[in-house]
Amino acid sequence: MPVGVKDIFHVDGFATTAGSAVPPAELAGPEAAVVTALRQAGALVLGKTVTTEFAYFAPGATRNPRDRERTPGGSSSGSAAAVAAGLAPLALGTQTIGSICRPASYCGVFGFKPTYGRSSRRGVVPLAPSVDHVGCFTADAASAELAAAAFCAGWKTVSPAAAPRLAVPESPYLGRAERPARERLRRACEHLVGRGIAVLGVPVMADFDAIEARHRLLVAAEAAAVHERWYAAWGDTYHATTRQLIATGRAVSAPDLAAARAGRERLRQELTAAMDAHGVDLWLSPAAPGEAPLGLDSTGDPVMNLPWTYAGLPAASLPLPCGPGELPLGLQLAGRWGADEEVLAWARTLERVLAA
């Protein structure tokens, strides 16, 4: 299987630029563990895919194959577009806020972010190590299962219940989605309920604004630390967006950073307790606030992906069927800590039901 590799992964025989003007020799390192694992399973490296600068927000040249006047999302722009355009059946990406599920949604492909730490970050240029996740893009859930079995630690065969019980978060979080995205989520839920799948509204994340602030603070502080040496030597080549991130991160106090890191576990406990109390298996939400925005100067807003990344929970973006005049939009699934296999198995079920 040919695989595209986001240009923050080191690959033997390829330079790594991380979408930046920093000399590749400064960024060089041993091949990423996930790339080696895929090669050992028989994958062939097709080439490097475009990333935003250092996997943050400064966009590259990639366009959205579904509408070339729109962003493909980011930061895994080239990986999502390569799968959407049929150039590669599999592409690697990373997610630190929303860099897998958002571009998957915009480009109409399947995106998968494993539980934090389930896939190795060794050999990948970091952005914020506490919340960096390594995942992939494919055409469908079955292909993502095939890839994940090769690069996720301890992958096992599971036989979960035929149909999951689903929860839609009743929270200020859902209000961050645009009205058309909420309407398409409602239509999808009605379709699922009509096919016998339980969908519940579950109150959670009442303090979503604070959750978002803690995650963004954490990303900024850790990015500033990661880039300390590179920025000292090559900071004048950095995009203004990345420079602002580093400036923000340098101003974060040690107590605030510690609180932001501690917030990950609290959110995970809150989400898990709500799932237990209501007997649900997966959270259901839009994978992006709406369709891919027009223009190439921005990669869109990752806010819909942020809580699942912050909590480290496994998440996937499953393309919703498009009606006349509609652009792609993903249905985001998030599961329990470590339940990656179940998330993808249930994603296959939901694909079939939604396709009908």
Phi, psi and omega in degrees: 000125175289140181229133171271144186234120178306138188281039162240358175269132173283134179226125179304129180093355180234143172283152174246123179249342184055030178066022187237176175264005177292134181305133181307328180298331179288335184259352190299151178192178180292157183304140179300140183301323181290327177293314178300318180298317179294320178298318180295334177275357176112359180290152177245127180286114180283322180163180177274147178247152184296137172238153167298163183301119179054030177061030174251230191251347182290113191286156171265198187270356186295138176253163180278121181297339179281336177196106190289356175268004183241157178291147170276359189089183180196173004275350182275052188301306185293328180292314179296316182292324180297319178289318180296325181276357180079016180280332181212138176281347182214137175216142179272146176214178175228158177222120176248333169231295181210035193275000170248304187293325180292307178296328175299317179297312182296325185264355177074038178235175179269131177236141182226127175244112180292170170308142180307127177087352181288330176246139187292139173261002181295129181086014179242131177297120186281160167245300176221096190305331181291342183226010174287129177236142176255127180212204189207167174238138176213181177280334186203174184293323181298321178292324177295322176300316180301315181290315183298325179299334180274327187244357176261136183294136172064032182297138184226161175276132181233158175228076181288173176307146185304321181231130179281159167267129191249147179235129171262123183291121173270102194195158170305336177306312184294332177294348178281348174280149178286159184304316179299325179291319178294325178293320179290326174296316179300315179298318179296318180296318178298320179295317180295316179298321178295341177259015173087013180262127182286131176230120183245149167271127184234121178290132183194160175054050177298333181260042188300323180301321179290322176300313179299316181298318180296318181295314181294324176297317180299315179299314182297314183296316182287325177296320178299320179291316180301320188266008186306310183286314181298319184292326179298326183267327190231016185303330181289349177266350183288147174294151182302325180296319180287323177299320180294321177302314182292320177297318177297316182295325180294336183271357182284131180281159179299318178297320180293322178294318178298319179294322179294321178291320180294332181296337180298313182292322179297317179294318179300317179295319179298313182294320180293318179298321178294321177297318179297315185295328184253001176063042182248160185253327185220144168273144183235129180199167173294143179277353176205159181298337180185197177292165180303128179294151174293147176096162183243010181274349180223156177253010178089179187258125181271015191299329182289339181267342191303312186295326182287327175290315181300318179282349178076016184278151178294139183215151179219150173248117184251122184297130174279145173303141182262134172273179179303129179079359181267141171267167182301149171209136183264147170266119186268128177248135175226134184243190179286158176306125177082357183267042183299317181299317180294320179302314182287325177296316178291329176299323177298318178299312182294325174305311182297317182293316181291326179296335180282000000 
